[in-house]
Amino acid sequence: MSTMNISLPDTLKSFVDEQVSHGGYGTSSEYVRELIRKDKDRLQLRGLLLAGASSPSAAAADANYFESLRARVHKNNAPPAQA
């Protein structure tokens, strides 16, 4: 595992220390790793949302659409036919 040293103003260092002691983190490194993971997830979600927003429109999600979804779910969850 690589290491990285960062410099923080005293106010941010105090904040990190407080989050570690009250947030269930063992070390400040664990806290920072969690923040980075959450940021990566946020960026991935943002990319997916932007891709979806720029994609062509699909069929309308009307009552018929939802009824067909329900029918598919019921079909897939039905018990196997007896032989």
C-alpha positions, 0 to 999 in steps of 0.5 A, a space after each residue: 500500500 502506498 502512503 501519502 502525506 497531506 497538510 491540513 490547517 489546524 481546524 481541518 485536522 481537529 475536524 478529522 480527529 473528531 470524526 475519527 473518534 466519534 465516527 467509528 474509524 480507527 485512524 485518520 487514514 481510514 476516514 480519508 479512504 472512506 471519503 475517497 471511496 464515497 467521492 468515487 461512487 458519487 462521480 460514478 453515479 454522476 456519470 451514469 446520470 449524465 449518460 442517461 440524461 443525454 441518451 435518447 428517450 425511451 417509451 413512456 412509463 405509463 400504466 401499461 409499462 408498469 403492468 407489463 413489468 408486474 406481469 414479468 415479475 410474477 412470471 419469473 417468481 412463479 413456482 415451477 410447473 409440476 410434471 
